[in-house]
Amino acid sequence: MHETIPKKIVVSDTITGNDGYPLYRRRSVEDGGKSVVLKVRNIDIEVDNRWIVPYSPLLSKTFKAHINVVSIAIQ
């Protein structure tokens, strides 16, 4: 599965899709989400909650690496 950043979809609540994969809450700026402007190579880029991926600070600190975390449930 290939995912893109930033996510195109912004939702106010986490939901489970018909395929069983979660669509995690990513609040828009209008919905109380955060937004910052970063200067990258002299270009201003607006970064908001669509750019954020789920991660575990504990795992990142333990393994000294960024580790994305996704919960998978099988029935």
GIQUIWO-V25286 format. One line per field, one symbol per residue. phi: phi as a letter, one per 20 degrees, with the letter a starting at -180 (. if undefined). psi: psi as a letter, one per 40 degrees, with the letter a starting at -180 (. if undefined). burial: 1 if it has 9 or more other ideal C-beta (glycine too) atoms within 8 Angstrom, else 0. Layout:
phi: ???
psi: ???
burial: ???
//
This chain:
phi: .dddcefeeccecfcdffenefdffcffffeofdbcddeclmdfcedcffeedfbdgfffffelbecfcceccdd
psi: hhiihiidhhieihihideehihihghiddeeiihihihhffhhhhhaedehihihddddddefihhihhhhhh.
burial: 000000100110000000000110011100001010000000000011110000100011000000100000000
//
